[in-house]
């Protein structure tokens, strides 16, 4: 089973602050994803990647950047954090042969004051 | 655009009750349909999928049947246990957009012992 880890698990920042959320998967999956989870909205896709150096735009990308440095590591960047970005963020990965079976990390809770 | 509607935000049942969580979808073409489950403090986990009309997906005693006529994929379980308490997400992906899951808002299931 794929192992997906996220750091930090909790983060507090101020409006305008710079935040980087990290995700690592250790099962050599090609695909990685960043979601945000909000009450009433479920999970919404922010950015995703097919492999190192590749980046695809998801459904709610505004205010977020992402970078896939290696097959294992995927980062989500908030360069000017806003209170509307207070949320629970999940990273996920999946194999190229079965993209829709996604393995999720434990989540990072972000509070923007 | 593609969307998934889960009509119940929360369902409360007693142990051994029958469970139905409703899921309706809107998408062009012939999407694949999924159920994911999220236990407290964890990321979502894949439960099962169905890809064709009348196909039944099942896992851990849960099942759902793809119904293109009513655009539905309702989750059912004959006898729930306290350990089934979790948030259940219905999701879809169109065949041309592999990996781009669209999730519903989720339904929290509370099972009272």
Interface residues (C-beta under 8 A of the other chain):
Chain A: X4 X31 X33 X40 X41 X42 X43 X44 X45 X48 X58 X59 X90 X92 X94 X99 X100 X101 X102 X103 X104 X105 X106 X107
Chain B: X4 X6 X9 X32 X34 X41 X42 X43 X44 X45 X46 X49 X89 X93 X98 X99 X100 X101 X102 X103 X104 X105 X106
